[in-house]
Amino acid sequence: MALPPHCRKAPPGPGRRAGRGWASTLPCGEGSVARALRCRGAMWRGAAAALLLGLAAACLLRRGFEPRARLLSAAELRRYRGAPGEPGLYLALLGRVFDVERGRKHYGPGGAYSGFAGRDATRAFASGDFSPAGLVDSVSGLSPAELLSIHSWLSFYSNNYEPVGKLVGRFYDENGAPTEALREVEAAIEEALRLQAESDQKQQQFPPCNSEWSSAKGTRFWCSRESGGVPRAWAGVPRRLHRPGSQGTPCVCVRSSGPPWGQPGSSQHRDRGDLDDPRLQLYEGCHPLAEQCVLPTG
Protein backbone atom coordinates (compact mmCIF):
# COMPACT_ATOMS: atom_id res chain seq x y z
CA MET A 1 0.00 0.00 0.00
CA ALA A 2 1.12 3.54 -0.47
CA LEU A 3 2.97 5.73 1.93
CA PRO A 4 0.28 7.66 3.80
CA PRO A 5 -0.20 11.13 2.33
CA HIS A 6 0.49 12.79 5.68
CA CYS A 7 4.10 11.72 5.18
CA ARG A 8 4.32 13.72 1.94
CA LYS A 9 3.96 17.39 1.10
CA ALA A 10 0.74 16.88 -0.86
CA PRO A 11 -2.06 14.52 0.18
CA PRO A 12 -3.00 12.68 -3.02
CA GLY A 13 -4.50 9.61 -1.32
CA PRO A 14 -3.38 5.98 -1.54
CA GLY A 15 -1.56 4.59 -4.53
CA ARG A 16 2.22 4.58 -4.79
CA ARG A 17 4.37 2.06 -3.02
CA ALA A 18 6.20 3.08 0.13
CA GLY A 19 9.90 2.58 0.70
CA ARG A 20 11.31 0.62 3.55
CA GLY A 21 10.90 3.23 6.26
CA TRP A 22 9.01 6.41 6.98
CA ALA A 23 11.26 8.07 9.45
CA SER A 24 14.74 9.39 9.09
CA THR A 25 17.45 10.09 11.62
CA LEU A 26 19.30 13.36 11.49
CA PRO A 27 23.09 13.13 11.90
CA CYS A 28 24.81 14.60 14.89
CA GLY A 29 27.16 17.48 14.25
CA GLU A 30 30.92 17.43 14.49
CA GLY A 31 33.42 19.80 16.02
CA SER A 32 34.39 20.57 19.57
CA VAL A 33 34.56 18.12 22.43
CA ALA A 34 31.43 19.66 23.92
CA ARG A 35 29.59 19.17 20.64
CA ALA A 36 30.75 15.56 20.48
CA LEU A 37 29.46 14.94 23.99
CA ARG A 38 26.11 16.46 23.08
CA CYS A 39 26.06 14.24 20.04
CA ARG A 40 26.73 11.11 22.07
CA GLY A 41 23.91 12.05 24.42
CA ALA A 42 21.65 12.57 21.42
CA MET A 43 22.45 9.05 20.23
CA TRP A 44 21.21 7.51 23.47
CA ARG A 45 18.18 9.79 23.57
CA GLY A 46 17.40 8.86 19.98
CA ALA A 47 17.35 5.16 20.81
CA ALA A 48 15.03 5.75 23.74
CA ALA A 49 12.85 7.95 21.58
CA ALA A 50 12.45 5.14 19.05
CA LEU A 51 10.91 2.92 21.70
CA LEU A 52 8.72 5.70 23.07
CA LEU A 53 7.53 6.58 19.58
CA GLY A 54 6.35 3.05 18.97
CA LEU A 55 4.51 2.95 22.30
CA ALA A 56 2.96 6.37 21.71
CA ALA A 57 1.75 5.27 18.30
CA ALA A 58 -0.03 2.36 19.94
CA CYS A 59 -2.19 4.87 21.83
CA LEU A 60 -3.93 5.64 18.55
CA LEU A 61 -5.51 2.20 18.73
CA ARG A 62 -6.96 2.81 22.19
CA ARG A 63 -7.89 6.47 22.17
CA GLY A 64 -11.60 7.22 22.22
CA PHE A 65 -13.35 6.90 18.87
CA GLU A 66 -16.89 8.08 19.63
CA PRO A 67 -17.97 10.24 16.69
CA ARG A 68 -21.60 11.13 17.37
CA ALA A 69 -22.21 7.49 18.46
CA ARG A 70 -23.46 6.53 14.98
CA LEU A 71 -23.62 2.87 14.03
CA LEU A 72 -23.93 1.77 10.41
CA SER A 73 -24.71 -1.62 8.93
CA ALA A 74 -22.88 -2.88 5.87
CA ALA A 75 -26.03 -2.23 3.81
CA GLU A 76 -26.21 1.37 5.04
CA LEU A 77 -22.53 1.96 4.32
CA ARG A 78 -22.99 0.76 0.72
CA ARG A 79 -25.28 3.75 0.13
CA TYR A 80 -22.32 6.09 0.67
CA ARG A 81 -20.32 5.54 -2.51
CA GLY A 82 -20.68 9.11 -3.75
CA ALA A 83 -22.91 8.39 -6.74
CA PRO A 84 -25.60 10.93 -7.78
CA GLY A 85 -28.55 10.68 -5.42
CA GLU A 86 -26.55 8.96 -2.68
CA PRO A 87 -26.23 10.72 0.69
CA GLY A 88 -22.44 10.95 0.84
CA LEU A 89 -19.01 9.38 0.41
CA TYR A 90 -17.73 7.16 3.23
CA LEU A 91 -15.18 4.42 3.72
CA ALA A 92 -14.32 2.23 6.69
CA LEU A 93 -11.02 1.01 8.08
CA LEU A 94 -10.90 -1.50 10.95
CA GLY A 95 -14.61 -0.81 11.37
CA ARG A 96 -14.15 2.96 11.79
CA VAL A 97 -16.15 4.98 9.28
CA PHE A 98 -14.82 8.23 7.80
CA ASP A 99 -16.38 10.87 5.58
CA VAL A 100 -13.97 11.16 2.62
CA GLU A 101 -15.93 13.73 0.62
CA ARG A 102 -12.85 15.98 0.59
CA GLY A 103 -11.04 13.23 -1.30
CA ARG A 104 -13.79 12.73 -3.87
CA LYS A 105 -11.36 12.82 -6.79
CA HIS A 106 -9.70 9.72 -5.32
CA TYR A 107 -12.62 7.85 -3.75
CA GLY A 108 -15.64 9.02 -5.72
CA PRO A 109 -17.10 7.34 -8.83
CA GLY A 110 -14.41 7.12 -11.50
CA GLY A 111 -11.65 7.76 -8.99
CA ALA A 112 -8.63 5.48 -8.86
CA TYR A 113 -9.67 4.23 -5.41
CA SER A 114 -13.43 4.25 -5.73
CA GLY A 115 -13.40 0.60 -4.69
CA PHE A 116 -12.71 1.70 -1.10
CA ALA A 117 -15.93 3.71 -0.92
CA GLY A 118 -18.99 2.32 0.80
CA ARG A 119 -17.22 -0.61 2.43
CA ASP A 120 -14.53 -1.73 4.86
CA ALA A 121 -11.58 -2.78 2.71
CA THR A 122 -9.00 -2.94 5.50
CA ARG A 123 -7.04 -5.76 3.90
CA ALA A 124 -6.43 -3.82 0.68
CA PHE A 125 -4.77 -1.00 2.63
CA ALA A 126 -1.98 -3.45 3.40
CA SER A 127 -1.98 -5.79 0.42
CA GLY A 128 -2.60 -3.37 -2.43
CA ASP A 129 -5.03 -5.91 -3.91
CA PHE A 130 -7.91 -3.81 -5.27
CA SER A 131 -9.77 -6.77 -6.78
CA PRO A 132 -13.15 -7.79 -5.32
CA ALA A 133 -11.37 -10.59 -3.45
CA GLY A 134 -8.91 -8.11 -1.93
CA LEU A 135 -11.35 -5.33 -0.97
CA VAL A 136 -12.43 -7.06 2.25
CA ASP A 137 -12.08 -6.43 5.98
CA SER A 138 -10.32 -9.68 6.90
CA VAL A 139 -6.75 -9.20 8.13
CA SER A 140 -5.94 -12.84 8.76
CA GLY A 141 -2.43 -13.87 7.76
CA LEU A 142 -1.07 -10.35 7.37
CA SER A 143 2.57 -9.79 8.30
CA PRO A 144 3.71 -7.34 11.02
CA ALA A 145 4.84 -4.93 8.27
CA GLU A 146 1.39 -5.08 6.65
CA LEU A 147 -0.29 -4.46 10.01
CA LEU A 148 1.93 -1.41 10.47
CA SER A 149 0.73 -0.16 7.09
CA ILE A 150 -2.87 -0.44 8.29
CA HIS A 151 -1.96 1.40 11.48
CA SER A 152 -0.36 4.21 9.50
CA TRP A 153 -3.43 4.55 7.29
CA LEU A 154 -5.67 4.63 10.34
CA SER A 155 -3.58 7.50 11.68
CA PHE A 156 -3.86 9.31 8.33
CA TYR A 157 -7.66 9.09 8.16
CA SER A 158 -8.04 9.98 11.84
CA ASN A 159 -5.98 13.12 11.30
CA ASN A 160 -7.31 14.20 7.91
CA TYR A 161 -10.95 13.14 7.58
CA GLU A 162 -14.08 13.50 9.67
CA PRO A 163 -14.98 10.38 11.68
CA VAL A 164 -18.60 9.34 11.18
CA GLY A 165 -19.20 6.27 13.30
CA LYS A 166 -18.65 2.55 13.49
CA LEU A 167 -19.48 -0.28 11.13
CA VAL A 168 -21.39 -3.10 12.78
CA GLY A 169 -19.80 -6.37 11.78
CA ARG A 170 -16.34 -7.87 12.14
CA PHE A 171 -14.85 -5.20 14.41
CA TYR A 172 -17.82 -3.67 16.30
CA ASP A 173 -20.96 -5.34 17.60
CA GLU A 174 -24.53 -4.00 17.38
CA ASN A 175 -23.90 -1.89 20.50
CA GLY A 176 -20.73 -0.32 19.08
CA ALA A 177 -18.47 -2.29 21.42
CA PRO A 178 -15.16 -3.68 20.09
CA THR A 179 -15.31 -7.35 19.11
CA GLU A 180 -12.75 -9.99 19.95
CA ALA A 181 -11.53 -9.74 16.34
CA LEU A 182 -10.72 -6.05 16.80
CA ARG A 183 -8.95 -6.67 20.09
CA GLU A 184 -6.81 -9.33 18.42
CA VAL A 185 -5.87 -6.98 15.58
CA GLU A 186 -5.03 -4.16 18.00
CA ALA A 187 -2.82 -6.51 20.03
CA ALA A 188 -1.04 -7.67 16.85
CA ILE A 189 -0.45 -4.07 15.75
CA GLU A 190 0.95 -3.13 19.15
CA GLU A 191 3.31 -6.10 18.96
CA ALA A 192 4.38 -5.04 15.47
CA LEU A 193 5.06 -1.52 16.77
CA ARG A 194 7.16 -2.96 19.59
CA LEU A 195 9.19 -5.10 17.19
CA GLN A 196 9.73 -2.13 14.90
CA ALA A 197 10.97 0.00 17.79
CA GLU A 198 13.37 -2.77 18.85
CA SER A 199 14.64 -3.11 15.28
CA ASP A 200 15.20 0.63 15.02
CA GLN A 201 17.12 0.57 18.31
CA LYS A 202 19.31 -2.33 17.15
CA GLN A 203 20.15 -0.50 13.94
CA GLN A 204 21.27 2.49 15.97
CA GLN A 205 23.65 0.27 17.92
CA PHE A 206 24.86 -1.87 15.02
CA PRO A 207 24.21 -0.15 11.66
CA PRO A 208 24.77 -2.31 8.55
CA CYS A 209 28.10 -2.02 6.72
CA ASN A 210 28.51 -0.78 3.18
CA SER A 211 29.59 -3.59 0.86
CA GLU A 212 30.65 -4.23 -2.72
CA TRP A 213 31.87 -7.25 -4.65
CA SER A 214 34.09 -7.76 -7.67
CA SER A 215 35.41 -10.95 -9.24
CA ALA A 216 38.94 -9.54 -9.11
CA LYS A 217 39.07 -8.30 -5.51
CA GLY A 218 36.33 -10.17 -3.70
CA THR A 219 34.02 -8.55 -1.15
CA ARG A 220 34.82 -5.25 0.52
CA PHE A 221 33.03 -4.16 3.69
CA TRP A 222 33.46 -0.66 5.05
CA CYS A 223 31.94 1.71 7.56
CA SER A 224 31.14 5.39 7.28
CA ARG A 225 29.10 7.88 9.25
CA GLU A 226 26.06 7.11 7.10
CA SER A 227 26.51 3.43 6.27
CA GLY A 228 23.37 1.36 6.47
CA GLY A 229 21.32 4.52 6.04
CA VAL A 230 21.88 5.37 9.73
CA PRO A 231 23.48 8.84 10.08
CA ARG A 232 25.57 9.13 13.23
CA ALA A 233 28.62 10.81 14.80
CA TRP A 234 30.92 7.79 14.41
CA ALA A 235 31.98 5.51 11.55
CA GLY A 236 32.77 2.29 13.39
CA VAL A 237 34.64 -0.84 12.33
CA PRO A 238 33.27 -3.93 10.51
CA ARG A 239 32.32 -7.02 12.48
CA ARG A 240 30.19 -10.12 11.96
CA LEU A 241 27.08 -10.08 14.15
CA HIS A 242 25.58 -13.31 15.49
CA ARG A 243 21.90 -13.03 16.44
CA PRO A 244 20.31 -16.00 18.23
CA GLY A 245 17.68 -17.61 16.04
CA SER A 246 18.78 -15.75 12.91
CA GLN A 247 20.51 -17.23 9.90
CA GLY A 248 23.76 -15.75 8.67
CA THR A 249 26.15 -13.27 10.26
CA PRO A 250 25.61 -9.85 8.67
CA CYS A 251 28.33 -7.22 8.64
CA VAL A 252 27.65 -4.38 11.05
CA CYS A 253 29.54 -1.25 12.05
CA VAL A 254 30.63 -1.16 15.68
CA ARG A 255 31.67 1.81 17.81
CA SER A 256 35.29 1.40 18.83
CA SER A 257 35.50 4.04 21.57
CA GLY A 258 33.50 5.38 24.47
CA PRO A 259 31.23 3.45 26.84
CA PRO A 260 29.26 0.36 25.78
CA TRP A 261 25.76 0.74 24.38
CA GLY A 262 23.19 1.40 27.09
CA GLN A 263 25.77 2.83 29.52
CA PRO A 264 26.13 6.47 28.39
CA GLY A 265 26.93 7.80 31.86
CA SER A 266 29.40 5.10 32.83
CA SER A 267 32.86 6.30 33.85
CA GLN A 268 34.26 2.82 34.41
CA HIS A 269 34.76 1.38 30.95
CA ARG A 270 37.66 0.46 28.66
CA ASP A 271 36.92 3.11 26.03
CA ARG A 272 36.21 0.36 23.49
CA GLY A 273 32.62 1.13 22.63
CA ASP A 274 30.85 -2.13 21.79
CA LEU A 275 33.90 -4.08 20.60
CA ASP A 276 33.63 -6.48 23.54
CA ASP A 277 30.04 -7.50 22.79
CA PRO A 278 30.09 -11.34 22.77
CA ARG A 279 27.87 -11.49 19.66
CA LEU A 280 30.57 -9.90 17.49
CA GLN A 281 33.27 -11.67 15.51
CA LEU A 282 36.32 -10.13 13.84
CA TYR A 283 36.77 -10.77 10.11
CA GLU A 284 39.78 -13.02 9.62
CA GLY A 285 42.77 -11.20 8.20
CA CYS A 286 41.40 -7.73 8.96
CA HIS A 287 42.96 -5.25 11.37
CA PRO A 288 40.79 -4.96 14.52
CA LEU A 289 40.41 -1.18 14.12
CA ALA A 290 40.30 -0.91 10.33
CA GLU A 291 37.24 0.89 8.93
CA GLN A 292 37.21 -1.43 5.92
CA CYS A 293 37.89 -5.10 5.30
CA VAL A 294 38.41 -7.02 2.05
CA LEU A 295 37.60 -10.72 1.82
CA PRO A 296 39.34 -12.22 -1.25
CA THR A 297 37.32 -14.35 -3.66
CA GLY A 298 37.55 -18.06 -3.06
Buried (B, 14 or more C-beta within 10 A) or exposed (E): BBBBBBBEEEBEBBEEEBEEEEEEBEBBEEEEEEEBEBBBEBBBEBBEBBBEBBEEBBEBBEEEBEBEEEBBEBEBBBBBBBEEEBEBBBBBBBBBBBBBBEBBEBBBEEBBBBBBBBBBBBBBBBBBBBEEEBBBBEBEEBEBEBBBBBBBBBBBBBEBBBBBBBBBBBBBBEEBEBBEBBEEBBEBBBEBBBBBBEBBBBBBBBBBBBBEEEEEEEBBBBBBBBBBEBBBBBBBBBBBBBEEEEEEBBBBBBBBBBBBBEEBEEEEEEEBBBBEBEBBEBBEEBEEEBBBBBBEEE
